[in-house]
Amino acid sequence: MEEDPDDYRMLKLRAEILELGSAIRQLQREGLDDAGAQLLIARKRAQLDRLAKGTRP
């Protein structure tokens, strides 16, 4: 059984989003700027949304 490349990309994006969320929480706890991480997570969420809707980036 072959895996769909889009399914793999969606799983990878979800893992990256979880990791970024953890990094953002850590930055916030330390009182550091998390704007870059916030922007990156927004982009990853948009990519995931596009994949879920079946459109190519």
PLY file of the C-alpha trace (Angstrom):
ply
format ascii 1.0
element vertex 57
property float x
property float y
property float z
element edge 56
property int vertex1
property int vertex2
end_header
0.00 0.00 0.00
1.45 3.37 -1.07
1.05 6.51 1.01
-0.31 9.67 -0.57
2.37 12.40 -0.68
-0.21 14.97 0.45
-1.04 12.85 3.50
2.64 12.72 4.38
3.01 16.49 3.94
-0.05 17.08 6.12
1.37 14.90 8.89
4.71 16.67 8.62
3.08 20.11 8.78
1.02 19.10 11.82
4.18 17.95 13.58
5.94 21.20 12.70
2.97 23.22 13.99
3.02 21.34 17.29
6.76 21.93 17.61
6.38 25.63 16.83
3.57 25.93 19.36
5.85 24.48 22.00
8.64 26.88 21.00
6.25 29.83 21.20
5.11 28.85 24.70
8.73 28.53 25.79
9.64 31.94 24.32
6.65 33.49 26.07
7.64 31.93 29.41
11.12 33.39 29.01
9.70 36.79 28.11
11.31 36.75 24.67
9.97 37.97 21.33
7.96 35.27 19.59
6.86 37.26 16.52
8.99 35.25 14.09
7.68 31.96 15.43
4.10 33.30 15.33
4.52 34.25 11.67
6.02 30.87 10.81
3.23 28.97 12.54
0.63 31.05 10.67
2.31 30.15 7.38
2.42 26.46 8.29
-1.27 26.53 9.23
-2.11 28.16 5.89
-0.13 25.48 4.04
-1.95 22.78 5.97
-5.30 24.40 5.21
-4.50 24.52 1.49
-3.45 20.86 1.50
-6.58 19.87 3.40
-8.73 21.69 0.83
-6.89 19.96 -2.00
-5.16 22.95 -3.55
-1.46 23.17 -4.32
0.72 25.87 -2.69
0 1
1 2
2 3
3 4
4 5
5 6
6 7
7 8
8 9
9 10
10 11
11 12
12 13
13 14
14 15
15 16
16 17
17 18
18 19
19 20
20 21
21 22
22 23
23 24
24 25
25 26
26 27
27 28
28 29
29 30
30 31
31 32
32 33
33 34
34 35
35 36
36 37
37 38
38 39
39 40
40 41
41 42
42 43
43 44
44 45
45 46
46 47
47 48
48 49
49 50
50 51
51 52
52 53
53 54
54 55
55 56
